[in-house]
Amino acid sequence: YFVPNVKQKVSWIPSTEYSEPYGLMKLILVSLLPLSVDRVIVLDNNITVVSDIQGLWAYFNEIRKNEKLFAVVEDLSIQYLETQSWSRKIFNTNVMLFDLQAM
């Protein structure tokens, strides 16, 4: 995809992340994929996969059973737990599962 066009679509989102707006682009990834794609696992470029991700792919069954559109986890890193006093939950988007069929 052409980055300037995608960057424009997420530039309105307030963020203090070092990677913004590029880190935010994955949030609109679903609008960039062909309609024939019904599920997608999004991995950040700093993720190392050391085993079969079939178990992660199988988690889509749980998402669909619970009528969810996507799955992410709460960020429990030291950066957020010890150095910040957050009044809201922060979610880690290094690994995301999107059920595009449900969207």
C-alpha positions in Angstrom: 0.0 0.0 0.0 1.0 3.6 -0.6 2.1 4.9 2.9 1.2 8.6 2.5 -2.4 7.7 1.7 -2.6 5.4 4.7 -0.7 7.7 7.0 -3.3 10.4 6.3 -6.1 8.1 7.4 -4.6 7.7 10.9 -2.9 11.1 11.5 -6.0 12.4 13.4 -5.5 9.8 16.2 -3.7 11.3 19.2 -0.7 9.3 20.2 2.6 9.7 22.1 4.1 6.4 20.8 7.5 6.7 19.2 6.3 4.9 16.1 3.2 6.9 15.4 1.7 7.3 12.9 3.3 4.2 11.4 2.3 2.0 14.4 -1.3 3.1 14.0 -1.5 2.1 10.3 -2.1 -1.5 11.3 -5.5 -0.4 12.8 -6.8 0.2 9.3 -5.1 -2.8 7.7 -8.5 -4.5 7.3 -9.5 -1.8 4.9 -6.5 -2.5 2.7 -6.9 -6.3 2.4 -8.9 -8.0 -0.4 -12.4 -9.1 0.5 -11.4 -12.7 0.0 -9.3 -12.5 3.3 -11.6 -13.4 6.2 -9.0 -13.7 9.0 -5.7 -12.2 9.6 -3.0 -12.3 12.3 -1.0 -9.1 12.5 2.5 -9.4 14.0 4.8 -6.4 14.6 8.2 -6.5 13.1 9.8 -7.1 16.5 8.0 -10.4 17.0 10.0 -13.6 16.7 8.0 -16.8 16.1 9.8 -19.9 17.4 7.1 -22.5 17.1 4.1 -23.3 15.0 1.5 -20.6 15.3 -1.4 -23.0 14.5 -2.6 -22.6 18.2 -2.8 -18.9 17.7 -4.7 -19.4 14.4 -7.0 -21.8 16.2 -7.9 -19.1 18.6 -10.1 -17.6 15.9 -12.6 -20.3 16.9 -12.8 -18.7 20.4 -13.2 -15.3 18.9 -16.1 -16.4 16.7 -17.7 -18.4 19.5 -17.8 -15.3 21.7 -18.9 -13.1 18.8 -15.8 -10.9 19.0 -14.3 -9.0 16.1 -10.7 -9.0 17.2 -8.3 -10.1 20.0 -5.5 -8.2 21.7 -4.1 -8.5 25.2 -3.7 -5.9 28.0 -0.1 -4.5 28.1 1.6 -5.8 31.2 5.1 -4.6 30.4 7.3 -3.0 33.0 7.2 0.2 31.0 3.5 0.6 31.8 3.3 -1.2 35.2 6.1 0.6 37.0 6.7 3.9 35.3 3.3 5.1 34.4 0.2 5.7 36.4 -2.5 4.9 33.9 -6.2 5.6 34.6 -7.2 3.3 31.8 -6.1 0.0 30.3 -3.4 -0.1 27.7 -3.5 -2.8 25.1 -0.5 -4.4 23.4 -0.9 -4.5 19.7 2.2 -6.5 18.8 0.0 -9.5 18.1 -3.5 -8.9 16.9 -6.1 -11.3 15.5 -8.8 -9.8 13.2 -11.9 -11.8 12.2 -12.7 -9.8 9.1 -15.7 -12.0 8.2 -17.4 -10.7 11.4 -16.4 -7.1 10.7 
